[in-house]
Amino acid sequence: MVDRLTMTLEEFAALDGVPGRDVLRRIIKDNDDFPATPGTNGVAYQIDVAAAIEWLRSRDDRRRAAEEQRAAAARQLALDMLGADAVSNVDRGSTPSERKALLEEEFYAIKVAEKRGELIRKDSIEAAIADVLSTDAQQRRSFVARLAKRLSLTREQLHEAELMMEQDRRQFAAALNSLAEGSTSGTA
């Protein structure tokens, strides 16, 4: 039978990629499941090397998963608060901690702006613009009839005014469509 490799705390802390001696002492103290036999007066800690390395990797994996969950929650909060356009394009080449820092910074900036009343919800703006455009469309449709009541115009003149208004409506609709296509292609 092969004995498991054990080391003292100082020997284990000297390995590459392993936390320092003081951090290891704190880990051992705070985590009962860490694979080490605590030392007592004059007797050094005994650490099962393979199990301890696996334990540290597992801890790092849990930390990364927690960071990813926090980042996902922050992105979802931004989506919930401001809509799909709110999520910034985070550089995918950056490290998880850099992405986390950027997302947290953006999250706190959004919260501060929200508390100051500087933010306007996207859906409320879209609704307001839709109301204005709907009212404008109704006014434009009735323009020729209102004009006929104020001025004495022939049927041909009224018909020509109606054609001009229709052409204006089509140009306005085309301008709105090109604006919408430009904003969706710019975010893709």
N, C-alpha and C positions, 0 to 999 in steps of 0.2 A: 504494500500500500504506500502511495506517495503522500508525504506530508504536504500540507498547504504552505505556501511561502508566506512568512510573516516578517514584519519589520517593526522597528520602533517608530515612534511618532516622528523623531528627527530624521530618520532615514527615509521614511515615506514622504515627508514634506520636501525632501531634497530632490525627489523625482520630478522630471519635466511634466508640466500640465497639472500638477497637484497643488492645491492651495498651500499657503505657508503654515508654519507651525501653530501660530496663534489662531488662525482661522480654523485649522483642523481641531484644535482643542474646543473651540466654540461649537463646531459641528458635532463632535462627539458628545459634548455636554447637552446640546439641544435635541439630538436625535438618538433615541434609544435603539433604533434599528441599524445604526452605523456599525459595521463589522469590526469592532475594536474592543479589546479588553482594557478597561481603564487602568492606568498605573496608580499606585499608591505610594506612600512615603518611600522614596528611593527606588521603586520598581517602575520601569518604563512601560508606557503603553505598548500593547502588542496589537498590530493591525494586520488583518488578513488582506494581503495586497490585491489579489484578483477580485475578491468580493468588494473591497473598498473602491477600487477603480470603477467597477460596475455600478456601485451605489452612486458615485459622483456623476457618472454619465447619465444615470437615470434622473438624478436631481437636475442636471443641466437640461435634459429633454423636457422635464416638467416645467422648468422656467421658460423655455422657448415656447412651449404650448400655451402657457399662461400669457406670455407677451403677445402671441398671435391672437388669442381670444380677446385681449384688451384692445388690440389694434382693430380687430373686426368689429368690436362693440363701438369703438370711436367712429369708424367709417359708417356703421349703421346709424349711429346717432346723427352724424352729419347728413346722411340721406334723409332721415326722418325729419330733421329740422329744416333743411333747405332744398331738398329735392336732389335728383340725380346729378345735377351740375355742380353740387357742392363739394364732391370728393375731388381733392387735388390729385394730379398725376404724380404720385410718389415714385421716385427713381427706384426701379426694381433692382438696380445693381448695388444699392446700398445695403449695409448690414441690417439685421433685424433691430438692433438697438438704435441705429440712426433713423430707421423708418419709424420706430416707436417714438423717438424724440420729436420728429417732425409732426407726427399725428397728434401727439399730446400738445405740442405748441399750437397747432391749428385748432384743436378742440378747445383749449383755454382761450384762444383769441375769439372763437365763436361765442363762447360763454360770456366773455366780457362785453362783446358787442351786443349780445342779446340783452344783457342786464342794462346796458346804456340805452337800449331802445334804438340801436343803429341798424338793426336787421329788419328786413321786410320779407315775409314769406313769399316764396315764388308762386305758390298756388293763388294767393290773394292778389298778386300783381296780374297774373294771367286772367283771373276772373274780372278784375277791374278793366283791363284792356278789352276783354271780350264784350263787356257791357258798353264801353265807349264805342267800339266798332259796330255793335248791333244798333245802337241809337243813331250813329252816323248813317248806317245803311238805310234805316227807316226814313231819316230826313232826306237822304238823296232820292229814294224812291218816290217821295211825295213832292219833290221840288218842282217839277214841271206843273203839277196840278196847282200848287200854291202860286206859282208864277202866273198861270193863266187867270187866276182870280184877281191879281193885282194889275195886270197889263192886258190890253186887248191884243192878242196875238192870233194869227191865222193857224189853221190846223197844220199846215206845212211847217210853220215856224215852231210850233209845239212839238211836232214830230222830229224836227231837226234837233231841238234842244234835248229831247228824250234820247236820240241816238248819241249825242255828245256825252250825256250823262252815263249811258251804258258803256261807251268807250272808256270814260274815266274810271268806272267801276272795275272794268277788266284790267286796266293798267294798274290800279291800286291792288287788285287781287294778285296780279303777277309780281308786283313788287313785294308783297307780303310772302308769297311763295318762295321767291328767291332769297328773301331774308331768312325764312325758316330753313331752307335747304343749306344756306351758308352756315347757320348756327349748328345744325346737326352734323354737317361734314367737318366742322371745326373741332367738335368734341370727340370724333371717332378716332 
